[in-house]
Amino acid sequence: MRKTFKYRLFPTATQQELPRVQLSEACRLYNAALQERRDAYQTHKKSLNYYDQANQLKEIRASGDLSLANYHCCQEVLERIDKAFKGFFRSCQSGQKSGFPQFKSQRRYDSITFPSHGDGNKLLNRHLGVQGVGDIKVKRHRPLDGNIKTVSVKREGHHWYACFSCEVSAQPLPENAKQVGLDVGLESFATLSTGESVENPRWFETMQKRLRRAQRRDFQHKLSREIVNANGFPHSRRGFEYQWSCQRNAGEIGG
């Protein structure tokens, strides 16, 4: 069976831009492959497959038009677009509604995948070596088990992660002949046939208490002091409109 281990990455200040460049190039390759498939069908009524596009990779990289560092990462990008089209055609054949594969913006293209461990990546004790980036500090908060099959570098918001898809052996639970019934209720979350009651955690009430404490802070006082210090005559918009109207009616304002 497959199991994924996800660890936080901490690129240095000089490394911050390098993973973004790799993602940008992967996104550009993805969109170019999608455009080629569209053009081939619209112009020649020909459907391209993965091998038609993968055979062009060496020439594209040799011309210097693609700076995605690892060759097999480039192949994985083309596999993604191939899977997207296969999924689309499969849905159409089964009568299901499915959207045609779409171009991706650089903000939505968030990962590159190395199809094998050791090719363009290397997991060290406290670092992950990534081709085109360098050795990135990794926080291994739990042990990594099994045989690493693929390695992905992923962006989530402002953070970076390494995802190791590993092949692990299934560990069956010990045999147990015990049986139990369960009833979900209102006063308690659940009651077991053994008589044990599981209390409702009531997360909403807990969060309400935290919200009440947060609202007691001095935000309004700080804001009012900042406005008073910066202005000689602070007033609300409604008060200004009222004063303007009174002065205009009294003939103090011309026009």
Steps between C-alpha positions, in 0.01 A plus 500: 500500500601865450542747785599865472727672751481880494776717649543875523783655298691811606680654200755770577454859387709434189307178426153655525473596133650181353204265573265764355704503179471122474123516549472781247686296238289191572184707462627645172570151366155380608324787322715460187417128483130577539517765227677260263229238548228756434672634187568150362135405524359830374740515204555137402231313698782306665509395864846504656603260776769503765768345278442753220584779741766324711707432187542875458646561847866444414487747212314760708750473787799504263376827349501658847129576489420307818684547828314243709809333641412130512416313180266252669311785665431626147364158407278501809349834391406346165355200681273737695356652184461152350306383807280811481400420140448131571275588792305744282442245221415227749233723658356589160472133402318415822255787454629702793553875488866594510680822423755514219860527632577863574813712504649556843625824650831502685311554825310173453792284391640406839719192471766319304551126534814291465387154382777327696711565806862581427436646154512878542437469873673350801376475856777565747481507879368855537486617139336411171717549196294633208646540153490865395456619860762341726482345846186621681458457873223253579326436832448125534252505786430127465695203362475418131413136436498282192654533156483851353336490156440867413599834653299820457590856592178685574405860573215573740449871551834642610636164617679216323466128563659175387264208442650149487274234356626174647419137441437344840379161611153486648493434873178315585347564840505214751195280498227608740168322556344783701185674368350835590189697409495876463219753523548867408301734722443864594604530865812294436676449170467123514405222739655155473321175573747450783343797677790734430403852394707722268451867580438756227810724469281802407769673299278799419456592866874468554579729209240753621690535827822569310321754282365685803849526644643622170237773476605646835828628358570871463461521120250789508708695752816467291316599184337803658832616648669462160228706329508772769878526480494532122211746468405824671128458444395138453135431425287231347382520138143540615596794724686668214200471267275648771732797560533562124121498463452744791763740369358487150148577626633790702663643187854459628605298195471651158386325184 
